[in-house]
Amino acid sequence: MSNNDNLISAQDLTLRYGRKTALERASFNIPKGRVVGLLGHNGAGKTSLMKALVGLLPAEGSLNVLGLSPRRQRGELLEQLCYIPDVAVLPRWARVDELITLMSGLQPRFSAERARALLKRTSVNESDKIKNLSKGMVTQVHLALVAAIDAKLMILDEPTLGLDVISRKNFYGMLIDEWCDGERTVLISTHQVEEVESLLSDVMMLDEGKLVLNISLEDMDKRFVALSHDPATADAIASAHPLLRYRQQGGRSAAIFDGAPPAEIAALGERIRPSLVDLFMALTRNPALQARSA
């Protein structure tokens, strides 16, 4: 893949808050047309990375976003990407139609016509005031406004935090249906791993400031092997040093391996697809893997 296809490129990217290192020597590329999940426990470095991508945090190493330096060319960059750090920041005094007018004056790539079309997918009227809307409805308005910007990259930091399951489902449905077109890229930081797994094309995992995985879901399925097995074979399975041993729903035991286990071990169980949640647990709780990057 050529560099022209990469919307984000980072090499040895390090982020610090005083003496604290939030992200250490991370190298990765994010091409166009992808839906990337950024996963990590609290304090892993997710928000710091997203702030660096939009120029809010100084960075060591090399960082290029949409062909621009986020710190030196921040004004130009913000015209070409969408960033939602919190869905609850719309002014409560404003009507929805006033926000459309405001966006038209602030963002040169904003389409009021498209925003109105997107709002027709929701239960919100243009005459509604933000203060009278539920948090789920505010989220729909926020996404409609942002998705009406003709941008190549959308960065979402915990966009559905505090929303009920229906509101979260509506948010992601609208995002995928109305904004993703095979050329644009979305980077989503979230704790709701199960809900976004089916939407993602790629996943990046951070653990205590280290990038421990950066892979497409297609390659993830090829690389990581999970075996479902009977309790009687547990000791033999453990002797092959899996990344994680866990119990499936229903009580059956399972183990995840990085790569195919030896044939004699594979014969002891049934191969199953490891879930993103299980893989996340495997890679972010094993100290031996914290320095490993795919």
C-alpha positions in Angstrom: 0.0 0.0 0.0 1.3 3.4 -0.9 1.8 6.2 1.5 -0.9 8.2 -0.3 -3.5 5.7 1.0 -2.5 6.4 4.6 -4.6 9.1 6.3 -2.6 8.7 9.5 1.1 7.8 9.8 3.0 7.6 13.0 6.6 6.5 13.7 8.0 6.1 17.2 5.2 8.3 18.5 5.7 9.2 22.2 3.4 11.3 24.3 4.2 12.7 27.7 2.5 14.6 30.5 5.4 15.9 32.5 7.2 12.8 33.7 4.3 10.5 32.9 4.6 8.7 29.5 1.1 8.3 28.0 2.2 6.6 24.8 5.6 5.1 24.1 7.2 4.7 20.7 4.1 3.7 18.8 4.4 3.1 15.0 1.3 2.6 12.8 -0.5 3.6 9.6 -4.2 4.0 9.2 -5.3 3.9 5.5 -8.4 5.3 3.9 -11.7 3.4 3.9 -11.2 1.7 7.3 -13.2 1.5 10.6 -10.6 1.2 13.3 -11.4 0.4 16.9 -9.0 1.8 19.5 -9.2 -0.3 22.6 -7.5 0.0 26.0 -8.3 0.1 29.7 -8.6 3.5 31.4 -5.2 5.2 31.4 -3.9 3.1 28.5 -3.3 6.1 26.3 -6.3 6.2 24.0 -7.4 9.8 24.7 -3.9 11.1 24.7 -3.4 9.5 21.2 -6.6 11.1 19.9 -5.6 14.5 21.3 -2.3 14.2 19.6 -4.0 13.4 16.3 -5.9 16.7 16.4 -3.0 18.8 17.6 -4.0 19.2 21.2 -1.0 17.4 22.6 2.7 17.8 21.6 4.3 14.6 20.3 7.8 13.2 20.0 8.6 11.1 17.0 6.8 11.5 13.6 3.1 12.1 13.2 1.3 12.9 10.0 -2.5 13.3 9.7 -4.1 13.9 6.3 -0.7 14.9 5.0 -0.4 17.6 7.7 1.4 18.2 11.0 -1.3 18.3 13.7 0.5 20.9 15.8 1.9 23.1 13.1 -1.0 23.0 10.7 -3.9 22.5 13.2 -6.2 25.0 11.6 -6.0 23.5 8.2 -6.3 20.0 9.6 -9.5 20.7 11.6 -11.2 21.8 8.3 -10.6 18.3 6.9 -11.5 16.0 9.8 -14.3 15.5 12.3 -13.5 15.1 16.0 -16.1 14.2 18.7 -14.5 14.0 22.2 -17.9 14.1 24.0 -21.4 13.9 22.6 -22.8 16.0 25.4 -21.2 19.3 24.5 -23.8 20.9 22.3 -25.1 24.2 23.8 -28.3 23.5 25.7 -29.9 26.9 24.9 -29.7 26.5 21.1 -32.4 25.1 18.8 -31.3 22.5 16.3 -31.8 24.8 13.3 -29.6 27.4 15.0 -26.8 24.9 15.3 -27.1 24.1 11.6 -26.8 27.8 10.8 -23.8 28.1 13.2 -22.0 25.2 11.6 -22.6 26.7 8.1 -20.6 29.7 9.2 -17.9 27.9 11.1 -17.0 24.9 8.9 -16.4 25.5 5.2 -17.0 21.8 4.3 -20.3 21.6 6.2 -23.5 21.0 4.2 -26.7 22.3 5.8 -28.8 20.3 3.3 -27.1 17.1 4.2 -27.5 17.8 7.9 -31.2 18.2 7.5 -31.4 15.0 5.5 -29.6 13.1 8.2 -31.9 14.6 10.9 -34.8 13.1 9.0 -33.5 9.7 10.0 -33.9 10.6 13.7 -36.8 11.6 15.9 -35.5 15.1 16.3 -37.1 18.2 14.8 -35.1 21.3 13.7 -37.3 23.4 16.0 -36.3 21.4 19.1 -34.1 22.9 21.7 -31.1 20.9 22.9 -32.1 21.2 26.5 -35.4 19.4 25.8 -33.8 16.4 24.2 -32.7 13.2 25.8 -29.0 12.3 25.7 -29.6 9.8 23.0 -31.4 12.4 20.8 -28.5 14.9 21.5 -26.1 12.3 20.2 -28.1 11.9 17.0 -28.0 15.6 16.5 -24.3 15.7 17.1 -23.6 13.0 14.7 -25.9 14.5 12.0 -24.0 17.8 12.3 -20.5 16.1 12.2 -21.4 13.7 9.4 -22.6 16.6 7.2 -18.9 17.7 7.0 -17.2 16.6 3.9 -14.2 15.1 5.7 -11.9 12.1 5.1 -11.4 11.2 8.7 -13.6 11.0 11.8 -12.2 10.6 15.3 -14.6 9.5 18.0 -13.5 9.3 21.7 -16.0 7.3 23.6 -18.9 8.7 21.6 -21.7 6.7 23.2 -20.6 7.0 26.8 -23.6 7.0 29.1 -26.1 6.1 26.4 -28.6 3.3 26.6 -28.2 0.3 24.3 -30.8 1.5 21.8 -29.2 4.9 21.5 -25.8 3.3 21.0 -27.2 1.0 18.3 -28.8 4.0 16.5 -25.6 6.0 16.7 -23.4 3.4 15.1 -26.1 2.4 12.5 -26.2 6.0 11.4 -22.5 6.4 11.4 -21.9 3.3 9.2 -24.9 3.9 6.9 -24.5 7.6 6.3 -20.8 8.4 6.6 -18.6 5.4 5.8 -18.3 5.1 2.0 -15.1 3.1 1.4 -12.9 6.2 1.2 -13.5 7.8 4.6 -11.9 6.4 7.8 -13.3 6.3 11.3 -11.2 5.9 14.4 -13.4 4.9 17.4 -12.2 4.7 21.0 -14.7 2.7 23.1 -15.1 0.4 26.0 -18.2 -1.3 24.4 -16.1 -3.8 22.5 -18.9 -6.2 21.8 -21.1 -3.6 20.2 -18.5 -2.3 17.7 -16.8 -5.6 16.8 -19.1 -6.2 13.9 -18.5 -2.7 12.5 -14.7 -2.7 12.6 -12.3 -3.5 9.8 -9.2 -3.1 12.1 -8.3 -3.0 15.7 -5.6 -1.2 17.7 -5.0 -2.2 21.3 -3.1 -0.1 23.8 -1.9 -1.4 27.2 -0.2 1.0 29.6 1.1 3.3 26.9 2.2 0.5 24.6 0.7 -0.5 21.2 0.3 -4.3 21.7 -1.8 -5.0 18.6 -2.5 -3.3 15.3 -4.2 -5.6 12.9 -7.2 -6.1 10.5 -9.9 -8.3 11.8 -9.4 -10.5 8.8 -5.7 -11.0 9.7 -6.6 -11.3 13.4 -8.8 -14.4 12.6 -5.9 -16.0 10.7 -3.3 -15.2 13.4 -5.0 -16.0 16.7 -6.5 -19.5 17.4 -8.9 -20.4 20.1 -9.5 -24.0 21.2 -12.7 -25.1 23.0 -11.8 -28.1 25.1 -13.0 -30.4 27.9 -11.7 -29.9 31.5 -9.9 -33.2 31.3 -7.4 -31.7 28.8 -6.8 -28.5 30.6 -3.4 -29.4 31.9 -2.2 -30.4 28.5 -3.6 -27.3 26.9 -1.9 -25.2 29.6 1.5 -26.8 28.9 1.4 -25.2 25.4 1.4 -21.7 27.1 -1.7 -20.1 25.6 -2.2 -16.4 25.8 -5.4 -16.8 27.8 -7.4 -19.6 29.4 -11.1 -18.7 30.0 -14.6 -20.2 30.3 -17.1 -19.8 27.5 -20.8 -19.3 28.0 -22.1 -22.7 29.1 -19.1 -23.5 31.2 -16.8 -25.1 28.6 -13.1 -24.2 28.8 -11.2 -22.4 26.0 -7.7 -21.1 25.3 -6.3 -18.5 22.9 -3.0 -19.0 21.1 -0.9 -16.5 19.1 -0.5 -18.7 16.0 -1.4 -22.3 15.5 -0.7 -24.5 18.5 1.2 -27.8 18.0 -0.9 -30.4 16.2 -1.1 -32.7 19.2 -2.5 -29.7 21.2 -4.9 -28.7 18.5 -6.2 -32.3 18.4 -7.3 -31.9 22.0 -10.0 -29.3 21.3 -12.2 -27.7 18.7 -11.1 -24.6 17.0 -13.4 -21.6 17.5 -13.2 -17.9 16.6 -11.8 -15.9 19.5 -14.0 -12.9 20.3 -12.4 -9.4 20.3 -13.2 -9.1 24.0 -11.4 -12.4 24.8 -8.4 -11.3 22.7 -8.4 -7.9 24.4 -8.3 -9.6 27.8 -5.4 -11.8 26.6 -3.3 -9.0 25.3 -3.8 -6.4 28.0 -3.4 -8.4 31.1 -0.2 -10.4 30.3 2.9 -8.5 31.2 5.1 -10.5 28.8 3.1 -9.1 25.9 3.0 -5.5 26.8 6.1 -4.7 24.8 4.9 -6.6 21.8 3.5 -4.8 18.8 2.0 -6.5 15.7 
